[in-house]
Structure formats: structure tokens, C-alpha cells
Amino acid sequence: MSETREDGFLGGRLQIAQPVRGFRSGADAVMLAAACPAQPGETVLELGCGAGVASLCLGWRVPSLKLTGLERQEDYAALARRNAVRNDIPLDVVTGDLAAMPPGLREQSFDHVIANPPYFLSGSRAVDSGRDVSRQESLPLAEWIDAGLRRLKPGGMMTVIQRADRLDALLPALQARAGAVTILPVSARTGREAGRIILTARKGSRAPLRLLAPFVMHDADRHLRDGEDFSGPASAVLREGDSMARYFAKVP
């Protein structure tokens, strides 16, 4: 791995070491954590935890969680362990591949599983191997969903952030195994098509699918100035550590 640098998350409340030239988590990991409906005392498994950003953001927001991360790249797993200690948030990081789940994890079940699977099916390969593994899909998305569902308790919740155009792979993988599927489109600006979706599903449920109004990242119709120009809701999530639960709630 290349040298690391300290990145601030949640308005600097978390300081997390990430590779300078490798894969670095950003807003997607923070939103994944914000969308997970975990409650104090529950158990959470993150598939492909990288340097630990999503799990640690979730652990900062919700006290007394039992957090576990699975990461196939040992150097990233080591970073996640260091980051957990640095931020005083307990996180058990297991090195292993979700396609061959480590025995210790196969014996456990969790209230929640969260994941930010690789976004790209093909394309130019990254020079840094860690970045390449994190961005390019080597395991079908359906296998990520299968691994997550197998580790969930009955009635447990899975939360995934992914490109919007991968819904055609996500939904069949959940069919007959999970319901109450709720999809939150994430749009860069009002009127733009969604580039990302955040999906939640409950294992064993038969409740119908819900498609929500988009979550808009920026107020202006175009980028007007240097620096950040997040919308109020996006800033609250990314900078203040707010939960996204109200965006998933049913409107009376």
C-alpha cells in the first residue's frame, strides 16, 4: 500500500487514515452508514469494509453497537483496525473473502448487514491494486447479496449503496428471500437522474417494494463556486452525522 493520509469525516469528528494513491472512501460510505437503521446494542456486519469509514461513521452515530467488518485486503483491514483504535470505536475486522466466508463469521448472524460493493463491471484498470480491487467487480453483485442475506438473522436488515443502473442485478438477488425493499434514489441536483441508489431490505419479509422521492445532494442547478455546495440535508448527513431514517419513513 502507498503512504496514507488523515481524512476528516463528519465535520472532522472522525479522523481516518486512508491511502494517498489507493482506494479512499467518501460520501457514499457516510450515506451508507446514515441509512442503516441500527439501534443501540444491535450487531452489524459490513462486507468489504476497506479502511472502516462506513462502520466507524455508524459507530459514531449509534452507541453500543457490536460492529464487525470483513475485508479481503489485509493492508486495508489493518488500516480499519488502526482507525477504530484512533477514534475509540470498537470494530472487529476480519480478513477474508465473502466468497469463502471465514469460519468464525459463518457461525454468526447479525441484525444488520451493510455493503458498498464495487461499482464497475469493466473499464480501465487502476494502477494501484487496492483501488482496482475496490472499484472493479470481481464477484457478481448477486453473490454480495447472497453473502449478506446468509449472515442476517430472520427479520434482519440489509442496506446497500450502489449505482442506480445496477438495480437490475440487485432486485433479482433479493427476490423470495427479502422484502420491504425500499429504494432511495440519490441525485446530484434537482431534475437530474439518479446516479446512486440506497436500498434497504428485510430478510424474510413479504412487504411490497417502495420507491422514494430522490435525495438531492446539491441545491443549485449547476456548480457555481469553488468548494462544497451541498444541500442542507446532504450537509447534515455528511458533516453532522445525521441519520437518513426520516427519508425512508412512510409518509402518513
C-alpha positions as CSV (number, residue, x, y, z in Angstrom):
1,M,0.0,0.0,0.0
2,S,1.1,3.6,-0.7
3,E,1.6,6.1,2.1
4,T,-1.6,7.2,4.0
5,R,-3.1,10.5,4.9
6,E,-5.6,11.5,7.5
7,D,-9.1,12.4,6.2
8,G,-11.7,14.1,8.3
9,F,-15.3,12.7,8.3
10,L,-18.5,14.0,9.9
11,G,-17.1,17.6,10.1
12,G,-13.8,16.4,11.5
13,R,-15.4,14.3,14.3
14,L,-13.7,11.3,12.8
15,Q,-10.1,11.2,11.6
16,I,-9.5,8.2,9.4
17,A,-6.2,7.2,7.7
18,Q,-6.7,6.2,4.0
19,P,-4.2,5.5,1.2
20,V,-2.9,8.5,-0.7
21,R,-3.0,6.7,-4.0
22,G,-5.2,3.7,-3.2
23,F,-8.9,3.5,-2.7
24,R,-10.4,6.2,-0.4
25,S,-14.0,6.1,0.8
26,G,-16.0,9.3,0.6
27,A,-19.6,10.5,0.7
28,D,-21.1,7.1,-0.4
29,A,-19.7,5.4,2.7
30,V,-21.0,8.1,5.0
31,M,-24.5,7.9,3.4
32,L,-24.5,4.1,3.7
33,A,-23.9,4.4,7.5
34,A,-26.5,7.1,7.8
35,A,-29.1,4.9,6.1
36,C,-28.5,1.8,8.3
37,P,-31.4,1.7,10.8
38,A,-29.3,0.1,13.5
39,Q,-30.3,0.7,17.2
40,P,-28.0,0.7,20.3
41,G,-27.0,-2.8,21.3
42,E,-27.5,-4.4,17.8
43,T,-25.0,-6.3,15.7
44,V,-23.8,-5.0,12.3
45,L,-21.6,-6.7,9.7
46,E,-20.0,-4.6,6.9
47,L,-19.0,-6.6,3.8
48,G,-15.9,-5.1,2.2
49,C,-15.2,-2.6,5.0
50,G,-12.0,-1.1,3.5
51,A,-10.4,1.3,5.9
52,G,-13.5,1.3,8.1
53,V,-15.2,4.5,7.1
54,A,-18.8,3.4,6.9
55,S,-18.6,1.2,10.1
56,L,-16.9,3.9,12.1
57,C,-19.4,6.6,11.0
58,L,-22.2,4.3,12.0
59,G,-20.5,3.5,15.3
60,W,-20.1,7.3,16.0
61,R,-23.8,7.9,15.4
62,V,-25.2,4.9,17.2
63,P,-23.7,4.0,20.6
64,S,-23.1,0.4,21.9
65,L,-23.2,-1.4,18.5
66,K,-21.3,-4.6,18.0
67,L,-19.5,-3.8,14.7
68,T,-17.8,-6.3,12.5
69,G,-16.0,-5.7,9.2
70,L,-15.0,-8.2,6.6
71,E,-12.2,-7.1,4.3
72,R,-10.2,-9.2,1.8
73,Q,-7.2,-6.9,1.5
74,E,-5.0,-7.3,4.6
75,D,-3.5,-3.8,4.4
76,Y,-6.9,-2.2,4.3
77,A,-8.1,-4.4,7.2
78,A,-5.1,-3.3,9.2
79,L,-5.9,0.3,8.5
80,A,-9.5,-0.3,9.6
81,R,-8.2,-1.7,12.9
82,R,-5.9,1.3,13.4
83,N,-8.7,3.7,12.6
84,A,-11.1,2.1,15.1
85,V,-8.5,2.5,17.8
86,R,-7.7,6.0,16.8
87,N,-11.4,7.0,17.0
88,D,-12.2,4.9,20.1
89,I,-14.9,3.0,18.3
90,P,-14.9,-0.8,18.8
91,L,-14.7,-2.6,15.4
92,D,-13.8,-6.3,14.9
93,V,-12.1,-6.5,11.5
94,V,-11.9,-10.0,9.9
95,T,-9.6,-10.5,6.9
96,G,-11.2,-12.8,4.4
97,D,-13.2,-13.1,1.2
98,L,-17.0,-13.1,1.3
99,A,-17.0,-15.8,-1.4
100,A,-15.3,-18.1,1.1
101,M,-16.7,-16.7,4.4
102,P,-14.2,-17.2,7.2
103,P,-15.5,-19.9,9.6
104,G,-15.8,-17.5,12.5
105,L,-18.2,-15.4,10.6
106,R,-20.2,-18.3,9.2
107,E,-21.1,-19.2,12.8
108,Q,-22.5,-15.7,13.4
109,S,-25.7,-13.9,12.5
110,F,-26.3,-10.2,12.6
111,D,-29.2,-7.7,13.0
112,H,-27.8,-5.6,10.1
113,V,-25.5,-6.1,7.1
114,I,-24.2,-3.1,5.1
115,A,-22.3,-3.0,1.9
116,N,-20.8,-0.7,-0.7
117,P,-19.9,-3.2,-3.4
118,P,-17.6,-2.3,-6.3
119,Y,-19.4,-0.1,-8.8
120,F,-17.7,-1.0,-12.1
121,L,-18.1,-4.1,-14.3
122,S,-15.3,-3.3,-16.6
123,G,-13.1,-0.5,-17.8
124,S,-9.6,0.9,-17.4
125,R,-7.7,-0.9,-14.6
126,A,-6.4,1.3,-11.8
127,V,-2.6,1.4,-11.3
128,D,-2.9,0.8,-7.6
129,S,-4.1,-2.8,-6.9
130,G,-6.0,-1.8,-3.8
131,R,-8.0,0.8,-5.7
132,D,-8.6,-1.6,-8.6
133,V,-10.0,-4.4,-6.3
134,S,-12.3,-1.9,-4.5
135,R,-13.7,-0.4,-7.8
136,Q,-13.9,-3.3,-10.3
137,E,-16.4,-6.1,-9.7
138,S,-14.6,-9.4,-9.5
139,L,-17.5,-11.2,-7.7
140,P,-21.1,-10.8,-9.1
141,L,-23.3,-8.4,-7.2
142,A,-25.8,-11.3,-6.6
143,E,-23.1,-13.0,-4.5
144,W,-22.6,-10.0,-2.3
145,I,-26.4,-10.0,-1.7
146,D,-26.4,-13.8,-1.0
147,A,-23.5,-13.5,1.4
148,G,-25.2,-10.7,3.3
149,L,-28.6,-12.5,3.5
150,R,-26.9,-15.6,4.8
151,R,-25.4,-13.6,7.7
152,L,-28.6,-11.9,8.6
153,K,-30.9,-13.0,11.4
154,P,-34.5,-13.6,10.4
155,G,-36.1,-10.2,10.1
156,G,-32.6,-8.6,9.8
157,M,-32.0,-5.6,7.6
158,M,-29.6,-5.2,4.7
159,T,-28.5,-1.8,3.5
160,V,-26.6,-1.3,0.2
161,I,-25.4,1.7,-1.7
162,Q,-24.8,1.1,-5.4
163,R,-25.0,2.7,-8.9
164,A,-28.6,3.2,-10.0
165,D,-28.0,1.2,-13.2
166,R,-27.2,-1.9,-11.1
167,L,-30.8,-2.2,-9.8
168,D,-31.4,-4.9,-12.4
169,A,-28.8,-7.1,-10.6
170,L,-29.9,-6.2,-7.0
171,L,-33.6,-6.8,-7.2
172,P,-33.5,-10.4,-8.6
173,A,-30.9,-11.3,-6.0
174,L,-33.3,-10.3,-3.2
175,Q,-36.4,-12.0,-4.7
176,A,-38.1,-14.5,-2.5
177,R,-35.5,-14.0,0.2
178,A,-36.2,-10.5,1.4
179,G,-39.0,-8.0,1.2
180,A,-39.9,-4.5,2.3
181,V,-37.4,-3.4,-0.3
182,T,-37.1,0.4,-0.1
183,I,-35.1,2.3,-2.7
184,L,-33.9,5.9,-2.2
185,P,-32.6,7.4,-5.4
186,V,-29.7,9.9,-4.9
187,S,-29.5,12.7,-7.4
188,A,-26.7,15.3,-7.8
189,R,-29.2,18.1,-8.4
190,T,-33.0,18.6,-8.7
191,G,-34.2,17.3,-12.1
192,R,-31.1,15.2,-12.7
193,E,-31.5,11.4,-13.0
194,A,-30.2,9.4,-10.0
195,G,-26.6,8.2,-10.2
196,R,-26.8,6.2,-7.0
197,I,-29.4,4.4,-5.0
198,I,-29.5,3.3,-1.4
199,L,-31.5,0.1,-0.9
200,T,-32.8,-1.4,2.3
201,A,-34.5,-4.8,2.5
202,R,-35.7,-7.0,5.4
203,K,-34.9,-10.7,5.4
204,G,-38.0,-12.9,5.1
205,S,-40.4,-10.1,4.7
206,R,-43.2,-10.1,2.1
207,A,-44.0,-6.4,2.3
208,P,-44.1,-4.6,-1.1
209,L,-41.3,-2.6,-2.7
210,R,-41.3,1.2,-2.1
211,L,-39.6,3.7,-4.4
212,L,-38.9,7.0,-2.6
213,A,-38.5,10.6,-3.7
214,P,-34.9,11.4,-4.6
215,F,-32.4,12.6,-2.0
216,V,-30.7,15.7,-3.7
217,M,-27.1,16.3,-3.0
218,H,-26.8,20.0,-4.2
219,D,-29.4,22.8,-4.2
220,A,-28.2,24.8,-7.2
221,D,-28.9,23.5,-10.8
222,R,-25.2,23.7,-11.5
223,H,-21.9,24.1,-9.7
224,L,-21.5,27.8,-9.0
225,R,-18.4,28.2,-6.8
226,D,-15.3,26.5,-5.6
227,G,-15.6,24.3,-2.6
228,E,-18.6,22.4,-1.3
229,D,-22.1,23.4,-2.2
230,F,-24.1,20.6,-0.6
231,S,-27.8,20.9,0.1
232,G,-28.9,21.3,3.7
233,P,-30.0,17.7,4.0
234,A,-26.8,16.4,2.4
235,S,-24.6,18.6,4.6
236,A,-26.5,17.4,7.7
237,V,-25.7,13.8,6.8
238,L,-22.2,14.3,5.6
239,R,-20.9,16.9,8.1
240,E,-23.1,16.5,11.2
241,G,-23.7,12.7,11.1
242,D,-27.4,12.9,10.9
243,S,-29.5,9.7,10.3
244,M,-31.3,9.3,7.0
245,A,-34.1,7.4,8.7
246,R,-36.7,10.1,8.0
247,Y,-36.1,9.8,4.3
248,F,-37.0,6.1,4.5
249,A,-40.1,6.6,6.8
250,K,-43.5,6.0,5.4
251,V,-45.5,9.2,4.8
252,P,-48.9,9.1,6.6
